[in-house]
Amino acid sequence: MPCAVEGSGPGVSNPTVEILLVEDSEPDILLTQEAFEEASVKNRLHIARDGEEALHFLRREGRHSAAPRPDVVLLDINMPRKNGLEVLKELKSDPELASIPVLMLTTSQAEDDIRASYAQHANGYVIKPVGFENFLTAIRAFEGFWLNFVRFPPRP
């Protein structure tokens, strides 16, 4: 369920930022929603609970036919049906989707996962901090940089 949040940060010229969170952990989804509800940037957070659903959302298939194009994707690695590395590979090999920035947001600290993510053109790799306050700090750091200062490719 998307959540719309009003506000603006320093130098913001992005309209509402469309964020796709691809995450199967309900506690992590709730933490992320709470953090973005407090954000100073107007955003809409969309949730895909596994890799297959993420690709349907990105390709606007089935029940996601009216889905907006995300400005940025937060992608977990360890998920059922299709893992984050598989989603990243498909997303970055699709000319229609390849320009969407993707940040890996995962508990995996495995060097192989980090290397594989960057080899598949991830725009960043963030290890999920443990504990609510630490997680909230990480989401606020994401917001501070990605939502306040980064300009996203124009939507088609």
C-alpha positions in Angstrom: 0.0 0.0 0.0 1.6 3.3 -1.1 1.9 6.1 1.5 2.0 9.7 0.4 4.1 12.1 2.5 4.1 15.9 2.2 7.2 18.0 2.7 10.3 19.3 1.1 14.0 19.2 1.8 16.8 21.5 1.0 17.1 22.2 -2.7 14.4 19.7 -3.7 13.1 20.0 -7.2 11.9 16.4 -7.6 8.2 16.1 -7.7 6.8 13.3 -5.6 9.4 10.6 -5.5 8.2 7.1 -6.4 10.1 4.5 -4.3 9.7 0.7 -4.9 10.7 -1.3 -1.8 11.3 -5.0 -2.7 11.2 -6.7 0.7 9.7 -9.9 2.1 10.3 -9.2 5.8 7.1 -7.6 7.3 9.0 -6.0 10.2 11.5 -4.4 7.7 8.6 -3.2 5.6 6.9 -1.6 8.6 10.1 0.1 9.7 10.7 1.5 6.3 7.2 2.8 6.0 7.4 4.5 9.3 10.7 6.1 8.4 9.4 7.4 5.1 6.2 8.7 6.7 8.5 11.0 8.8 10.5 12.0 5.7 10.9 15.6 4.8 10.5 14.8 1.1 7.2 14.1 -0.6 7.3 10.4 -1.6 5.2 7.4 -2.3 6.4 4.1 -1.1 5.3 1.0 -3.0 5.9 -2.5 -1.7 6.7 -5.7 -3.6 7.0 -8.7 -1.3 9.2 -10.8 -3.6 11.2 -10.6 -6.8 8.4 -11.9 -9.1 6.0 -9.2 -7.8 8.8 -6.6 -8.2 9.2 -7.4 -11.9 5.4 -7.3 -12.5 5.3 -3.9 -10.8 8.3 -2.6 -12.9 6.8 -4.0 -16.1 3.3 -2.8 -15.2 1.9 -6.3 -15.6 -1.3 -7.8 -14.2 -2.7 -6.0 -11.1 0.2 -3.6 -11.5 -0.9 -2.3 -14.9 -1.4 1.2 -13.5 1.8 1.3 -11.4 4.0 4.4 -11.6 7.5 4.1 -12.8 9.7 4.1 -9.7 12.4 6.8 -9.4 14.4 4.5 -7.3 14.3 0.8 -6.1 15.3 -0.5 -2.7 16.0 -4.1 -3.3 16.6 -6.9 -0.8 18.7 -9.9 -1.9 17.3 -12.8 0.1 13.7 -13.3 -1.0 11.4 -16.1 -2.1 10.6 -17.0 -5.7 13.2 -14.7 -7.3 16.0 -13.2 -5.3 17.3 -9.6 -5.5 20.3 -10.4 -7.6 18.1 -12.1 -10.2 15.7 -9.1 -10.2 18.6 -6.7 -10.5 20.0 -8.6 -13.5 16.6 -8.6 -15.3 16.0 -4.9 -14.5 19.4 -3.7 -15.6 19.2 -5.8 -18.8 15.9 -4.3 -19.8 16.4 -1.1 -21.9 13.1 0.3 -20.6 14.1 -0.1 -16.9 17.9 0.0 -16.8 18.1 3.7 -16.0 16.2 3.3 -12.7 18.7 3.6 -9.8 18.7 0.5 -7.6 20.1 0.3 -4.1 20.6 -3.1 -2.5 19.2 -2.9 1.0 20.0 -6.3 2.6 21.3 -8.1 5.6 23.8 -10.0 3.5 27.4 -9.0 4.2 28.8 -11.6 1.9 31.5 -10.3 -0.4 30.1 -12.4 -3.3 26.7 -10.6 -2.9 28.4 -7.2 -2.8 30.5 -8.0 -5.9 27.6 -9.5 -7.8 25.4 -6.5 -7.0 27.9 -4.0 -8.4 28.7 -6.3 -11.4 25.0 -6.1 -12.2 25.1 -2.3 -12.0 23.6 -1.7 -8.6 23.9 2.0 -7.6 24.7 1.2 -4.0 24.9 -1.5 -1.4 23.6 -0.9 2.1 23.7 -3.5 4.9 20.5 -3.2 7.0 21.5 -1.9 10.4 20.2 -3.9 13.5 17.7 -2.1 15.7 15.0 0.4 15.1 17.0 3.6 15.7 19.9 2.4 13.6 17.6 1.4 10.8 15.8 4.7 11.0 19.1 6.5 10.8 20.0 4.6 7.6 16.7 5.4 6.0 17.1 9.1 6.9 20.6 9.0 5.4 19.1 7.5 2.2 16.5 10.3 2.3 19.0 13.0 2.9 21.1 12.1 -0.1 18.8 10.3 -2.6 15.7 12.3 -2.1 17.1 15.7 -1.3 20.0 16.0 -3.7 19.9 13.3 -6.4 18.1 14.1 -9.6 16.4 11.0 -11.2 16.1 10.3 -14.9 13.0 11.9 -16.3 10.0 9.5 -16.4 8.9 8.5 -19.9 
